[in-house]
Amino acid sequence: MPRVSIELPERFGFRTEVPIYVQHINYGQHLDNAALLALLGEARTRYFRALGFEDERIEGLMYVVADAAIQYRAEAFYGDMLVFELAATEFNKYGCDIVFRATSKLHGGEIARGKLGIVFVDSAQRRPAPMPALFRERAGQSALP
């Protein structure tokens, strides 16, 4: 199977810091891969709030993570602070990709990079719905140089 390769944008529109707690550490004494997804979920929520969307619904629609791809680049440990940078890319009718980079605040090295494919859903019909125009506008502006 070919390795996952994630290209990062030249500029990220959002940055936040999320601490690594003891519950994020696995038996190898480093950041657990599943815990990274949870920390990324926190960073994504902060990003959407920074865009002005305060809950799990955006203009009446919910959004779901349709796919995720992550490249782990280095270990991270208890007590470190991850610096997440995020940008919305690859816009389509129903959603977009949220591309991210996570680096260590302690040593500045890249810990992981990846992308989340998000899709907007009409919860009453349980079907994909067109991306809200306001989300596209705000997320698109946050990705501009």
N, C-alpha and C positions, 0 to 999 in steps of 0.2 A: 504494500500500500504506500503511495507517495506521501511524503510528509506535508503537513499543512504549512502554507507560507502566507503570511499576512503582510501586505504593503500598508505602510502608515502614511497618512496625509502629511504635508509639509507643516501644517499648523493645526492645532487643536483649539476648539472654541471654549473648552471648559476644563477646569482643573480643581481637584479636591483631594484632601488627605483623609485616609481611613486607617485606623490603628489595627495591628494584628494582636489579637488577644489569645490567651492560652487555649481557648476552645477551638481556635483555628489551626492548631498544630496537630500533626498526625504522629504515628508511631516512629516515623523517621526523624522526628524532632524538627520538622520544618513545616511551612505552610501547606496544608492539605489542598489538593486540586479542587475538591468540591467547595472548600471554604473560600477559595479565590472567587468562584462564581457568586457566592453569597456577598462577598465584599464588593464585587462588581455591581451586584444588584443595588447595594447601598449607593454606590457612586452614580449609577444610572438614575436613581430616584432623585438625587441631589441635582443632577444635570437637568432633568425635566422640571424640577422646581425652579431652578435658575432661569429656565425659559418661560416661567410663569404658570406652569401647570401643577397644581397643588395636590392632586390625588391620582388614583389609578385610572381615572377616566379623563380623556382629552376631548373636549367638545362633545361629550356624551358617549364617546366610544372607548372601549377598553383596548388595551394593546397586549399582545402576547409575544414572548420570545419564540420565534419559529425555528431558529437554529443558532448554534454557537460554535465558534472555532477559536481555539486558544493555542498559542505557542508559548510554552514555558521556557524561559531563558536562563533563570538562575533561582536558587533557593531564597526563601525569605523566612525570617525567624520571629519568634515571640519577642515583642517589645519594639519591633520595627514599625515604621509608619509607611504605608504605601501611598504614593502620589499617583492618582489616576488622572489621566488626560483623556477626554472623550470628544468625539466629533460625529455628527450625522453625515453619512455619505450614501451614495447609490440609491437615491430616491426613486421610487416607482409608484404606481397607482395606489397600492395598498400599504406601503410602509417604506422602510429604509434599513440601512445598516448603521449600527452604532459601533464605531471603531474605537479601540482604546489601547493605551499603553499604561502599564503599571511599573513604577520605579521605586527603589528604596530611597527613603528620605535620608537614611543613615549614611549610605555610601554612593548614592546616585546611580547605581547600576540598574539596568532593565531587568525586571522580574518576569514580566509576561506581556504579551500583546495579543490582540484578537479582535473579534467582531461578533456582534449579536445582530441577527436579523429580526426586526420587529415587524409585526403585522397588526393593523388595526382591525377590530372585530366588532360587529353589531351583536351585542350580547343577547338581544331578544331573538334574533334570527340564527345566532351561532354560526355566522358566516363572515368572511372577510368583507371589510367595508373600505371605501376610498379614504385615503389619508386626509385628515382635517387640514384645510388650507392654512389655518393659523399655525398649526404645528410645522407644516412644510416651510412657511415663511420664517418663523422664528429659528427653527433648527438650521435652515439653509443659511440664514444670516450669520449664525454663530460659527459656521464653518468657513466664512470668507476671510481672506487675508486682511 
